[in-house]
Amino acid sequence: MSTTTFEGQVALVTGASRGIGRAIAMGLASRGLKVVGTATTEAGAQNITEALGDHGGRGLALNVNDAAGVDAAID
């Protein structure tokens, strides 16, 4: 395992409320990235926020098929 850290970097992980997306989000957060994880529901977003809270990350309810919503999330 590499010792590279990514302090101060931000990652956007779609589908971070479960499965592979959650594992990726947690792995990135443990390496020092601030992670914003997306879910399709508010409940999923809250779950992500709770999981990433100790790392300074947060969850966001977002439909990635909605271009305006994605633009707003990035801004």
Secondary structure, 3 states (H helix, E strand, C coil): CCCCCCCCCEEEECCCCCHHHHHHHHHHHHCCCEEEEEECCHHHHHHHHHHHHHHCCEEEECCCCCHHHHHHHHC
